[in-house]
């Protein structure tokens, strides 16, 4: 009898889907959301955080009309909807990356879960307004891009984590904007590999996204825009690896990577 060939375990092979990662990144980094319960919607600013298992915690005063509706909705499946708009953190046209909708069951936040939270989650909870905290347990997660909607399995959403660079992406894009100004010629050469028309001197290149797997430039002209993906050779999960990958793409830019 022939022995079965060695197979990597399913766990070793598993990597969360890009959709799930984008949703987790959006929920973690958006500073505002729209909360809807019982047909009433309200915008919350700097009033939510997300726990490692994907539970979203919102801060709403229980003594307000909205808080009263949350009290009445406790324990009901799909009673609460949270809407997030994931934006490009720089000034360009078409800034909306994705719209995320999370529906689920709401209940009062249980302080006992702090025992299973990491330092970032605890810090996020401490930064919330000092009012009643509510936990939203997702039962449906959707992401919409360019009018196409994708249903993200709740298990995949819970298993995913935000992109390693999501929390500091805006800072990196500011540095990359300086890099673009420094080396426009090399940027246009890279862009022209994707689309020769982008060698046009009237094209403006703007860094609009950077994540662990690559850099995205937006090529803008007076009448259109196009996003160009420049993949990294290795995943950039920290500052050192990111700088190494940027040096590979743009040799001689060390001083523009500082600060």
Buried (B, 14 or more C-beta within 10 A) or exposed (E): EEEEEEEEEEEEEEEBBBBBBBBBBBBBBBEEBBBBBBEEEBEBEEBBBBBEBBBBBBBBBBEEEBBBBBBEBEEBEEBBBBBBBBBBBBEBEEEEBBBBBBBBBBBEBEEEBEEEBEEBBEEBBEEBBEBBBBBBBBBBBBBEBEEEEBEBEBEBBBBBBBBBBBEEBEEBBEBBBBBBEBBBEBBBEBBBEBEEEBEEEEBBBBBBBBBBBBBBBBBBEEEEBBBBEBEBEEBBEEEEBBBBBBEEBBEEBEEBBEE
